[in-house]
Amino acid sequence: MGKRKKTRGSESESASLPEGLLVAREGPAFRLRTADGRVLRALVRSRILKRFGPVVVGDRVRYQELPGEEAVVEEVLPRSSYLPHPPVANVDQVLVVVSLVEPDLDEWFLNRVLVASEAFGLEARIVLNKVDLVSPDEVAAFQNRYEKLVGYGVLPASARTGEGLSELEKLLEGKISVLAGPSGVGKSALLNRLIPGASLKTGEVSEKTGRGRHTTTWVELLPFRDGWVADTPGFSRLDLGAWMEPEELESYMPDFQRFLPCAFRDCTHTHEPGCAIREALERGELDAFRYRFFFVLREELEKAREWRRKKR
């Protein structure tokens, strides 16, 4: 799911060329970071696009350097992972940034990103920002729910006070990480604290809607301690129905997987006797929101499949 098949490129005649990383896109060209830290403007040969398909930020490539700090991409190396929207390759982990207030917690967003991370084979962790604005009891309640019942680590943090930043630095070190979250939760503010000089615009929360205003409109990999960090606009609009079938959903929910299988192979988790999911819910071992979320998202996936069938 979400992983690009390996191509013949690694066996091509360009194997002797230097390797680089595409760290940003600028129209038809990319910014390419070389092994020695230089940045070149790089174009991709049309034959590469025909053979490999779209080339995206995060792709590791072999290139031929040209005069004037320019280069041409001769080969795209096999990917370890791929996120389609916004397109980023070779991601190691997703850090989902949320807040309890300013703006209020959007659990639908959070859980869609968690499912997407599972579907694309990426490790996910939750960064709870703006903890300075709520009580310790509220932070602990959220952390207990998602760590004990749902199964994801939660890092309390505050871009304003610096709480949790040292732990966040350790999480980012040596990896390609995606920061995903609704506007206004402080993704860019956290990155500005971690990466001085990044000068990422921070979003204000609208008093009228309580939601953040979008401030980032492109994907760029920022270097950080032998790793890279991407602020990814548009992750919240990922069309899960284009990437998974309704029957696959429970396999991307680790809290459901703890209790499966049910007594019946085709259990709908609604009324059947011997349903392990409902029994776990009744015992308080499965989160009630996640249970409701499962049915809402499964209905969305079913509608998406029906729409695809009608288009054929």
Backbone torsions as a table, in degrees:
resi	resn	phi	psi	omega
1	MET	NA	118.1	174.9
2	GLY	76.9	1.7	-178.8
3	LYS	-104.1	133.3	-179.5
4	ARG	-77.5	135.3	176.7
5	LYS	-65.2	146.8	177.5
6	LYS	-66.8	142.0	-178.6
7	THR	-104.3	176.9	178.3
8	ARG	-77.9	-2.2	-173.5
9	GLY	-55.9	-38.1	-176.2
10	SER	-65.5	-14.1	179.8
11	GLU	-103.6	9.8	-173.2
12	SER	-83.0	178.3	-178.7
13	GLU	-71.4	-10.6	-178.7
14	SER	-87.0	10.4	-176.4
15	ALA	-61.3	-23.0	-178.8
16	SER	-84.8	-7.5	-178.1
17	LEU	-76.3	156.7	179.2
18	PRO	-68.3	155.8	178.8
19	GLU	-100.5	148.0	176.3
20	GLY	-145.7	173.7	-179.3
21	LEU	-122.9	131.3	176.6
22	LEU	-81.1	115.4	-172.3
23	VAL	-107.0	-12.3	177.7
24	ALA	-164.6	157.0	176.8
25	ARG	-114.3	139.3	178.7
26	GLU	-134.0	88.4	-175.9
27	GLY	65.9	-128.8	179.9
28	PRO	-79.0	-9.5	-175.9
29	ALA	-107.0	166.3	176.4
30	PHE	-121.5	158.1	163.9
31	ARG	-92.8	124.4	-176.5
32	LEU	-111.2	125.7	177.5
33	ARG	-96.1	124.4	-179.0
34	THR	-84.7	169.0	-179.6
35	ALA	-62.9	-27.5	-180.0
36	ASP	-96.0	13.4	171.6
37	GLY	90.9	1.8	177.8
38	ARG	-79.9	159.7	178.3
39	VAL	-119.5	124.3	-179.5
40	LEU	-116.7	151.9	171.3
41	ARG	-86.4	122.7	-172.1
42	ALA	-124.3	136.8	171.4
43	LEU	-109.3	155.3	-178.4
44	VAL	-107.0	130.4	179.2
45	ARG	-63.4	144.6	-177.9
46	SER	-61.6	-34.1	-179.8
47	ARG	-65.6	-29.5	176.5
48	ILE	-67.8	-43.3	179.4
49	LEU	-64.1	-38.8	179.5
50	LYS	-66.9	-38.1	-177.3
51	ARG	-80.6	-40.9	-170.5
52	PHE	-101.0	-28.0	-173.1
53	GLY	95.6	-165.5	-177.0
54	PRO	-58.2	136.4	175.0
55	VAL	-101.5	137.6	-171.1
56	VAL	-133.6	167.5	173.8
57	VAL	-58.2	137.8	-177.2
58	GLY	99.2	-15.0	177.8
59	ASP	-68.5	136.9	171.8
60	ARG	-93.5	131.6	-170.2
61	VAL	-134.6	162.0	165.5
62	ARG	-105.2	140.7	-171.8
63	TYR	-140.7	160.1	173.1
64	GLN	-112.4	123.2	-177.8
65	GLU	-79.6	141.3	179.7
66	LEU	-118.6	165.3	176.8
67	PRO	-61.8	154.8	175.6
68	GLY	78.8	31.0	179.3
69	GLU	55.7	41.1	176.7
70	GLU	-122.6	165.0	-178.0
71	ALA	-153.2	164.1	173.8
72	VAL	-128.3	132.9	-179.1
73	VAL	-79.2	122.7	-178.7
74	GLU	-102.1	-17.4	-176.9
75	GLU	-160.7	141.1	172.8
76	VAL	-106.9	124.3	-177.3
77	LEU	-78.2	155.3	-178.6
78	PRO	-55.7	142.5	-178.5
79	ARG	-91.4	148.7	172.3
80	SER	-91.4	-23.4	178.2
81	SER	-161.7	166.8	-178.3
82	TYR	-153.7	125.3	171.5
83	LEU	-104.2	128.2	-173.1
84	PRO	-84.1	-23.4	-173.5
85	HIS	-151.2	106.0	-4.8
86	PRO	-73.6	151.0	-173.2
87	PRO	-70.6	120.5	176.2
88	VAL	-142.3	136.4	-179.1
89	ALA	-109.3	156.3	171.9
90	ASN	62.7	33.1	177.5
91	VAL	-75.6	139.6	177.2
92	ASP	-95.1	-37.4	-174.8
93	GLN	-152.6	156.5	175.6
94	VAL	-116.2	125.5	173.5
95	LEU	-106.8	113.1	-176.9
96	VAL	-91.5	114.0	-178.2
97	VAL	-93.6	124.3	178.5
98	VAL	-135.5	169.1	174.6
99	SER	-139.6	156.8	177.7
100	LEU	-86.8	-27.2	178.6
101	VAL	-140.8	157.3	174.9
102	GLU	48.8	60.2	3.4
103	PRO	-89.6	166.6	177.2
104	ASP	-63.2	156.7	-178.9
105	LEU	-59.9	129.0	175.0
106	ASP	-106.2	89.5	-175.9
107	GLU	-70.8	-26.1	177.4
108	TRP	-65.4	-44.8	176.5
109	PHE	-59.9	-51.2	-176.6
110	LEU	-54.0	-47.2	-175.1
111	ASN	-76.2	-27.9	172.6
112	ARG	-64.2	-41.5	179.7
113	VAL	-68.1	-37.6	178.1
114	LEU	-62.9	-43.0	177.5
115	VAL	-64.2	-43.5	179.4
116	ALA	-61.1	-40.6	179.2
117	SER	-61.5	-43.6	177.4
118	GLU	-62.7	-42.5	-177.0
119	ALA	-63.3	-33.8	-178.1
120	PHE	-98.2	12.2	172.7
121	GLY	70.7	31.9	-176.8
122	LEU	-111.3	141.5	173.8
123	GLU	-68.6	138.7	-179.4
124	ALA	-126.2	146.1	176.1
125	ARG	-145.2	150.1	-177.8
126	ILE	-102.0	130.4	173.3
127	VAL	-107.8	111.7	-180.0
128	LEU	-91.6	99.4	-176.7
129	ASN	-87.3	167.4	177.1
130	LYS	63.3	33.8	179.7
131	VAL	-68.6	-15.7	176.7
132	ASP	-69.5	-12.5	-177.7
133	LEU	-95.9	-4.4	-178.2
134	VAL	-130.3	171.8	-177.6
135	SER	-80.8	155.5	175.6
136	PRO	-57.5	-33.0	178.9
137	ASP	-65.1	-37.9	178.3
138	GLU	-66.8	-39.9	177.6
139	VAL	-63.8	-46.2	-178.6
140	ALA	-63.5	-38.8	179.9
141	ALA	-63.2	-44.1	178.3
142	PHE	-65.0	-44.8	-178.0
143	GLN	-62.8	-42.3	179.0
144	ASN	-63.2	-41.9	179.7
145	ARG	-59.7	-53.3	-171.0
146	TYR	-78.4	-26.7	178.0
147	GLU	-82.8	-44.3	-174.7
148	LYS	-84.9	-40.7	-175.5
149	LEU	-93.9	-36.4	-175.1
150	VAL	-97.4	-37.4	173.5
151	GLY	103.4	23.9	178.7
152	TYR	-122.2	138.9	176.9
153	GLY	-66.2	143.5	179.0
154	VAL	-122.3	127.1	177.8
155	LEU	-110.8	106.2	174.2
156	PRO	-67.2	137.1	-175.9
157	ALA	-152.2	163.7	174.3
158	SER	-148.7	116.7	176.6
159	ALA	-66.1	-25.7	-177.8
160	ARG	-77.2	-46.1	-176.2
161	THR	-95.1	-16.2	-178.0
162	GLY	90.8	-0.1	179.3
163	GLU	-60.9	134.1	176.0
164	GLY	80.5	-3.4	-175.4
165	LEU	-69.4	-35.9	179.0
166	SER	-65.7	-38.6	176.1
167	GLU	-66.8	-37.4	178.1
168	LEU	-65.4	-38.7	177.5
169	GLU	-58.9	-41.7	179.8
170	LYS	-65.6	-36.6	178.8
171	LEU	-65.0	-33.3	-174.7
172	LEU	-84.6	-21.0	-171.0
173	GLU	-61.9	125.7	173.6
174	GLY	76.5	9.8	-177.9
175	LYS	-126.2	160.0	166.4
176	ILE	-93.2	114.9	-173.7
177	SER	-118.5	142.7	174.3
178	VAL	-106.9	129.4	170.4
179	LEU	-100.0	120.2	-179.3
180	ALA	-124.2	143.2	178.5
181	GLY	175.4	157.9	177.0
182	PRO	-62.1	156.5	177.7
183	SER	-62.2	142.3	175.6
184	GLY	93.6	-8.7	-177.4
185	VAL	-82.4	-11.2	172.9
186	GLY	104.4	24.8	177.1
187	LYS	-59.6	-51.1	-177.5
188	SER	-67.4	-34.7	178.2
189	ALA	-64.0	-40.3	177.1
190	LEU	-63.3	-44.1	-179.4
191	LEU	-65.6	-36.6	177.9
192	ASN	-64.4	-32.5	176.7
193	ARG	-73.3	-36.7	-177.2
194	LEU	-78.9	-35.9	-174.2
195	ILE	-122.3	84.2	179.3
196	PRO	-55.5	133.6	-179.5
197	GLY	94.0	-5.5	178.6
198	ALA	-65.6	-31.7	175.6
199	SER	53.2	39.9	176.6
200	LEU	-76.3	138.0	178.7
201	LYS	-68.8	137.6	177.5
202	THR	-101.5	143.5	-176.1
203	GLY	-93.8	140.1	174.1
204	GLU	-90.6	157.3	177.0
205	VAL	-95.9	126.1	-179.8
206	SER	-66.5	128.4	177.7
207	GLU	-65.4	-30.2	-177.0
208	LYS	-74.5	-44.4	-174.9
209	THR	-102.0	-19.4	-175.8
210	GLY	75.1	9.5	-178.6
211	ARG	-111.5	158.7	179.2
212	GLY	-79.5	156.9	175.1
213	ARG	-97.4	135.6	-179.5
214	HIS	-65.2	133.7	179.7
215	THR	-123.2	-13.4	-178.5
216	THR	-117.3	131.5	-175.0
217	THR	-126.0	9.1	179.8
218	TRP	-146.0	169.6	177.4
219	VAL	-105.5	131.8	176.2
220	GLU	-143.1	134.1	175.1
221	LEU	-86.9	126.4	179.7
222	LEU	-106.9	129.7	-178.2
223	PRO	-69.6	138.2	178.6
224	PHE	-155.4	109.9	172.8
225	ARG	46.6	62.5	179.6
226	ASP	64.2	16.1	176.9
227	GLY	-136.7	-169.8	-177.7
228	TRP	-141.7	144.8	-179.5
229	VAL	-125.8	133.1	178.9
230	ALA	-118.4	129.0	169.0
231	ASP	-91.5	121.0	-167.6
232	THR	-116.9	95.1	173.8
233	PRO	-67.4	144.9	174.7
234	GLY	93.8	-8.1	-179.8
235	PHE	-59.3	-35.4	-177.7
236	SER	-65.6	-18.8	-178.7
237	ARG	-98.5	14.2	179.7
238	LEU	-60.0	125.3	-179.3
239	ASP	-83.9	92.5	-176.9
240	LEU	-63.8	-29.0	-179.5
241	GLY	-64.0	-18.5	178.3
242	ALA	-84.9	-9.1	-171.7
243	TRP	-123.9	-8.1	-179.9
244	MET	-150.4	156.3	177.0
245	GLU	-94.4	155.0	179.6
246	PRO	-55.2	-37.4	-177.8
247	GLU	-67.7	-18.1	-179.0
248	GLU	-84.6	-16.0	-168.5
249	LEU	-56.4	-48.3	-175.7
250	GLU	-63.2	-23.6	178.2
251	SER	-73.6	-15.7	177.8
252	TYR	-101.4	13.8	177.6
253	MET	-122.1	96.2	-173.8
254	PRO	-60.7	-28.2	178.1
255	ASP	-68.3	-34.3	174.2
256	PHE	-68.6	-41.0	-176.1
257	GLN	-62.2	-25.4	179.5
258	ARG	-62.4	-27.2	-172.6
259	PHE	-110.6	-12.0	-179.6
260	LEU	-78.2	154.7	9.0
261	PRO	-87.8	162.3	173.5
262	CYS	-84.4	176.5	-179.4
263	ALA	-63.2	-34.3	179.9
264	PHE	-111.0	135.8	-175.5
265	ARG	-62.5	-35.0	-178.2
266	ASP	-100.3	31.2	-178.1
267	CYS	-59.8	134.4	178.7
268	THR	-92.6	-6.1	180.0
269	HIS	66.0	29.2	-179.8
270	THR	-115.9	-44.8	-172.2
271	HIS	-144.6	-10.3	-171.7
272	GLU	-67.4	141.0	172.9
273	PRO	-66.0	142.9	-180.0
274	GLY	77.8	19.4	178.1
275	CYS	-76.4	113.6	-177.6
276	ALA	-67.5	-29.4	-179.5
277	ILE	-69.6	-47.9	179.8
278	ARG	-66.8	-35.9	177.8
279	GLU	-63.9	-40.2	177.2
280	ALA	-65.3	-38.5	177.9
281	LEU	-62.5	-44.7	-179.6
282	GLU	-65.5	-30.7	178.5
283	ARG	-81.4	-6.2	-178.4
284	GLY	80.6	16.8	-179.1
285	GLU	-96.9	-5.3	177.1
286	LEU	-126.0	134.5	-177.0
287	ASP	-68.8	132.2	-176.6
288	ALA	-64.5	-38.2	178.1
289	PHE	-64.1	-43.2	-179.6
290	ARG	-61.7	-36.5	178.1
291	TYR	-62.1	-46.8	178.0
292	ARG	-66.0	-41.3	-179.9
293	PHE	-58.5	-39.8	-180.0
294	PHE	-55.5	-46.6	-176.5
295	PHE	-72.1	-37.6	178.3
296	VAL	-64.2	-46.2	-178.7
297	LEU	-69.8	-37.2	178.8
298	ARG	-63.3	-39.1	176.5
299	GLU	-63.1	-40.1	177.0
300	GLU	-61.1	-43.0	179.8
301	LEU	-66.3	-37.1	178.2
302	GLU	-66.6	-40.9	178.1
303	LYS	-65.6	-38.8	178.9
304	ALA	-64.1	-40.2	178.9
305	ARG	-66.4	-41.3	178.9
306	GLU	-64.1	-38.0	178.9
307	TRP	-65.3	-40.3	178.5
308	ARG	-63.1	-40.6	-179.7
309	ARG	-63.9	-39.5	-179.0
310	LYS	-69.0	-28.5	-179.6
311	LYS	-74.3	-20.7	-175.7
312	ARG	-68.6	NA	NA
